[in-house]
Amino acid sequence: EWARARLWPADTAHALCAVLRSRGRTLGVLTFLRGPGRGRFDRSDVAYAEEVAARIGAALDLAAAVRG
């Protein structure tokens, strides 16, 4: 029910959200989803998600700066 309300795939069993930030500003959220065939997210998954979110946040910030 919760996943459906967020328009996630119906078989979503696990979710991990990482904040997109750059220079102290919050730009959005990156969400990773897993179906019932996979286990819950663990610490290494969280570290990976945070690293990816940091890179995306920096890229979004740079793109906005270049557009001026």
Phi and psi in radians as a Rosetta constraint file:
Dihedral C 1 N 2 CA 2 C 2 CIRCULARHARMONIC -1.084 0.35
Dihedral N 2 CA 2 C 2 N 3 CIRCULARHARMONIC -0.771 0.35
Dihedral C 2 N 3 CA 3 C 3 CIRCULARHARMONIC -1.130 0.35
Dihedral N 3 CA 3 C 3 N 4 CIRCULARHARMONIC -0.703 0.35
Dihedral C 3 N 4 CA 4 C 4 CIRCULARHARMONIC -1.100 0.35
Dihedral N 4 CA 4 C 4 N 5 CIRCULARHARMONIC -0.679 0.35
Dihedral C 4 N 5 CA 5 C 5 CIRCULARHARMONIC -1.110 0.35
Dihedral N 5 CA 5 C 5 N 6 CIRCULARHARMONIC -0.420 0.35
Dihedral C 5 N 6 CA 6 C 6 CIRCULARHARMONIC -1.726 0.35
Dihedral N 6 CA 6 C 6 N 7 CIRCULARHARMONIC 0.127 0.35
Dihedral C 6 N 7 CA 7 C 7 CIRCULARHARMONIC 1.115 0.35
Dihedral N 7 CA 7 C 7 N 8 CIRCULARHARMONIC 0.518 0.35
Dihedral C 7 N 8 CA 8 C 8 CIRCULARHARMONIC -1.467 0.35
Dihedral N 8 CA 8 C 8 N 9 CIRCULARHARMONIC 2.800 0.35
Dihedral C 8 N 9 CA 9 C 9 CIRCULARHARMONIC -0.952 0.35
Dihedral N 9 CA 9 C 9 N 10 CIRCULARHARMONIC 2.546 0.35
Dihedral C 9 N 10 CA 10 C 10 CIRCULARHARMONIC -1.054 0.35
Dihedral N 10 CA 10 C 10 N 11 CIRCULARHARMONIC -0.501 0.35
Dihedral C 10 N 11 CA 11 C 11 CIRCULARHARMONIC -1.596 0.35
Dihedral N 11 CA 11 C 11 N 12 CIRCULARHARMONIC 0.237 0.35
Dihedral C 11 N 12 CA 12 C 12 CIRCULARHARMONIC -1.086 0.35
Dihedral N 12 CA 12 C 12 N 13 CIRCULARHARMONIC 2.196 0.35
Dihedral C 12 N 13 CA 13 C 13 CIRCULARHARMONIC -1.959 0.35
Dihedral N 13 CA 13 C 13 N 14 CIRCULARHARMONIC -0.523 0.35
Dihedral C 13 N 14 CA 14 C 14 CIRCULARHARMONIC -2.424 0.35
Dihedral N 14 CA 14 C 14 N 15 CIRCULARHARMONIC 2.520 0.35
Dihedral C 14 N 15 CA 15 C 15 CIRCULARHARMONIC -2.372 0.35
Dihedral N 15 CA 15 C 15 N 16 CIRCULARHARMONIC 2.554 0.35
Dihedral C 15 N 16 CA 16 C 16 CIRCULARHARMONIC -2.368 0.35
Dihedral N 16 CA 16 C 16 N 17 CIRCULARHARMONIC 2.162 0.35
Dihedral C 16 N 17 CA 17 C 17 CIRCULARHARMONIC -1.964 0.35
Dihedral N 17 CA 17 C 17 N 18 CIRCULARHARMONIC 2.383 0.35
Dihedral C 17 N 18 CA 18 C 18 CIRCULARHARMONIC -2.218 0.35
Dihedral N 18 CA 18 C 18 N 19 CIRCULARHARMONIC 2.368 0.35
Dihedral C 18 N 19 CA 19 C 19 CIRCULARHARMONIC -1.376 0.35
Dihedral N 19 CA 19 C 19 N 20 CIRCULARHARMONIC 2.324 0.35
Dihedral C 19 N 20 CA 20 C 20 CIRCULARHARMONIC -1.524 0.35
Dihedral N 20 CA 20 C 20 N 21 CIRCULARHARMONIC 2.025 0.35
Dihedral C 20 N 21 CA 21 C 21 CIRCULARHARMONIC -2.294 0.35
Dihedral N 21 CA 21 C 21 N 22 CIRCULARHARMONIC 2.648 0.35
Dihedral C 21 N 22 CA 22 C 22 CIRCULARHARMONIC -2.724 0.35
Dihedral N 22 CA 22 C 22 N 23 CIRCULARHARMONIC 2.314 0.35
Dihedral C 22 N 23 CA 23 C 23 CIRCULARHARMONIC 0.865 0.35
Dihedral N 23 CA 23 C 23 N 24 CIRCULARHARMONIC 0.739 0.35
Dihedral C 23 N 24 CA 24 C 24 CIRCULARHARMONIC 1.396 0.35
Dihedral N 24 CA 24 C 24 N 25 CIRCULARHARMONIC 0.069 0.35
Dihedral C 24 N 25 CA 25 C 25 CIRCULARHARMONIC -1.902 0.35
Dihedral N 25 CA 25 C 25 N 26 CIRCULARHARMONIC 2.494 0.35
Dihedral C 25 N 26 CA 26 C 26 CIRCULARHARMONIC -1.564 0.35
Dihedral N 26 CA 26 C 26 N 27 CIRCULARHARMONIC 2.199 0.35
Dihedral C 26 N 27 CA 27 C 27 CIRCULARHARMONIC -1.864 0.35
Dihedral N 27 CA 27 C 27 N 28 CIRCULARHARMONIC -0.336 0.35
Dihedral C 27 N 28 CA 28 C 28 CIRCULARHARMONIC 2.853 0.35
Dihedral N 28 CA 28 C 28 N 29 CIRCULARHARMONIC -2.832 0.35
Dihedral C 28 N 29 CA 29 C 29 CIRCULARHARMONIC -2.397 0.35
Dihedral N 29 CA 29 C 29 N 30 CIRCULARHARMONIC 2.404 0.35
Dihedral C 29 N 30 CA 30 C 30 CIRCULARHARMONIC -1.833 0.35
Dihedral N 30 CA 30 C 30 N 31 CIRCULARHARMONIC 2.227 0.35
Dihedral C 30 N 31 CA 31 C 31 CIRCULARHARMONIC -2.059 0.35
Dihedral N 31 CA 31 C 31 N 32 CIRCULARHARMONIC 2.227 0.35
Dihedral C 31 N 32 CA 32 C 32 CIRCULARHARMONIC -1.828 0.35
Dihedral N 32 CA 32 C 32 N 33 CIRCULARHARMONIC 2.353 0.35
Dihedral C 32 N 33 CA 33 C 33 CIRCULARHARMONIC -2.142 0.35
Dihedral N 33 CA 33 C 33 N 34 CIRCULARHARMONIC 2.576 0.35
Dihedral C 33 N 34 CA 34 C 34 CIRCULARHARMONIC -2.313 0.35
Dihedral N 34 CA 34 C 34 N 35 CIRCULARHARMONIC 2.547 0.35
Dihedral C 34 N 35 CA 35 C 35 CIRCULARHARMONIC -1.492 0.35
Dihedral N 35 CA 35 C 35 N 36 CIRCULARHARMONIC -3.126 0.35
Dihedral C 35 N 36 CA 36 C 36 CIRCULARHARMONIC -1.187 0.35
Dihedral N 36 CA 36 C 36 N 37 CIRCULARHARMONIC -0.292 0.35
Dihedral C 36 N 37 CA 37 C 37 CIRCULARHARMONIC -1.346 0.35
Dihedral N 37 CA 37 C 37 N 38 CIRCULARHARMONIC -0.148 0.35
Dihedral C 37 N 38 CA 38 C 38 CIRCULARHARMONIC -2.019 0.35
Dihedral N 38 CA 38 C 38 N 39 CIRCULARHARMONIC 2.708 0.35
Dihedral C 38 N 39 CA 39 C 39 CIRCULARHARMONIC -1.364 0.35
Dihedral N 39 CA 39 C 39 N 40 CIRCULARHARMONIC 3.086 0.35
Dihedral C 39 N 40 CA 40 C 40 CIRCULARHARMONIC -1.124 0.35
Dihedral N 40 CA 40 C 40 N 41 CIRCULARHARMONIC 2.824 0.35
Dihedral C 40 N 41 CA 41 C 41 CIRCULARHARMONIC -1.252 0.35
Dihedral N 41 CA 41 C 41 N 42 CIRCULARHARMONIC 2.495 0.35
Dihedral C 41 N 42 CA 42 C 42 CIRCULARHARMONIC -2.032 0.35
Dihedral N 42 CA 42 C 42 N 43 CIRCULARHARMONIC -3.057 0.35
Dihedral C 42 N 43 CA 43 C 43 CIRCULARHARMONIC -1.031 0.35
Dihedral N 43 CA 43 C 43 N 44 CIRCULARHARMONIC -0.666 0.35
Dihedral C 43 N 44 CA 44 C 44 CIRCULARHARMONIC -1.179 0.35
Dihedral N 44 CA 44 C 44 N 45 CIRCULARHARMONIC -0.589 0.35
Dihedral C 44 N 45 CA 45 C 45 CIRCULARHARMONIC -1.140 0.35
Dihedral N 45 CA 45 C 45 N 46 CIRCULARHARMONIC -0.703 0.35
Dihedral C 45 N 46 CA 46 C 46 CIRCULARHARMONIC -1.117 0.35
Dihedral N 46 CA 46 C 46 N 47 CIRCULARHARMONIC -0.764 0.35
Dihedral C 46 N 47 CA 47 C 47 CIRCULARHARMONIC -1.069 0.35
Dihedral N 47 CA 47 C 47 N 48 CIRCULARHARMONIC -0.739 0.35
Dihedral C 47 N 48 CA 48 C 48 CIRCULARHARMONIC -1.104 0.35
Dihedral N 48 CA 48 C 48 N 49 CIRCULARHARMONIC -0.812 0.35
Dihedral C 48 N 49 CA 49 C 49 CIRCULARHARMONIC -1.053 0.35
Dihedral N 49 CA 49 C 49 N 50 CIRCULARHARMONIC -0.724 0.35
Dihedral C 49 N 50 CA 50 C 50 CIRCULARHARMONIC -1.166 0.35
Dihedral N 50 CA 50 C 50 N 51 CIRCULARHARMONIC -0.653 0.35
Dihedral C 50 N 51 CA 51 C 51 CIRCULARHARMONIC -1.162 0.35
Dihedral N 51 CA 51 C 51 N 52 CIRCULARHARMONIC -0.794 0.35
Dihedral C 51 N 52 CA 52 C 52 CIRCULARHARMONIC -1.088 0.35
Dihedral N 52 CA 52 C 52 N 53 CIRCULARHARMONIC -0.764 0.35
Dihedral C 52 N 53 CA 53 C 53 CIRCULARHARMONIC -1.084 0.35
Dihedral N 53 CA 53 C 53 N 54 CIRCULARHARMONIC -0.689 0.35
Dihedral C 53 N 54 CA 54 C 54 CIRCULARHARMONIC -1.113 0.35
Dihedral N 54 CA 54 C 54 N 55 CIRCULARHARMONIC -0.729 0.35
Dihedral C 54 N 55 CA 55 C 55 CIRCULARHARMONIC -1.175 0.35
Dihedral N 55 CA 55 C 55 N 56 CIRCULARHARMONIC -0.743 0.35
Dihedral C 55 N 56 CA 56 C 56 CIRCULARHARMONIC -1.148 0.35
Dihedral N 56 CA 56 C 56 N 57 CIRCULARHARMONIC -0.725 0.35
Dihedral C 56 N 57 CA 57 C 57 CIRCULARHARMONIC -1.027 0.35
Dihedral N 57 CA 57 C 57 N 58 CIRCULARHARMONIC -0.777 0.35
Dihedral C 57 N 58 CA 58 C 58 CIRCULARHARMONIC -1.130 0.35
Dihedral N 58 CA 58 C 58 N 59 CIRCULARHARMONIC -0.709 0.35
Dihedral C 58 N 59 CA 59 C 59 CIRCULARHARMONIC -1.141 0.35
Dihedral N 59 CA 59 C 59 N 60 CIRCULARHARMONIC -0.729 0.35
Dihedral C 59 N 60 CA 60 C 60 CIRCULARHARMONIC -1.112 0.35
Dihedral N 60 CA 60 C 60 N 61 CIRCULARHARMONIC -0.727 0.35
Dihedral C 60 N 61 CA 61 C 61 CIRCULARHARMONIC -1.112 0.35
Dihedral N 61 CA 61 C 61 N 62 CIRCULARHARMONIC -0.767 0.35
Dihedral C 61 N 62 CA 62 C 62 CIRCULARHARMONIC -1.120 0.35
Dihedral N 62 CA 62 C 62 N 63 CIRCULARHARMONIC -0.747 0.35
Dihedral C 62 N 63 CA 63 C 63 CIRCULARHARMONIC -1.070 0.35
Dihedral N 63 CA 63 C 63 N 64 CIRCULARHARMONIC -0.705 0.35
Dihedral C 63 N 64 CA 64 C 64 CIRCULARHARMONIC -1.163 0.35
Dihedral N 64 CA 64 C 64 N 65 CIRCULARHARMONIC -0.653 0.35
Dihedral C 64 N 65 CA 65 C 65 CIRCULARHARMONIC -1.196 0.35
Dihedral N 65 CA 65 C 65 N 66 CIRCULARHARMONIC -0.668 0.35
Dihedral C 65 N 66 CA 66 C 66 CIRCULARHARMONIC -1.208 0.35
Dihedral N 66 CA 66 C 66 N 67 CIRCULARHARMONIC -0.650 0.35
Dihedral C 66 N 67 CA 67 C 67 CIRCULARHARMONIC -1.184 0.35
Dihedral N 67 CA 67 C 67 N 68 CIRCULARHARMONIC -0.469 0.35
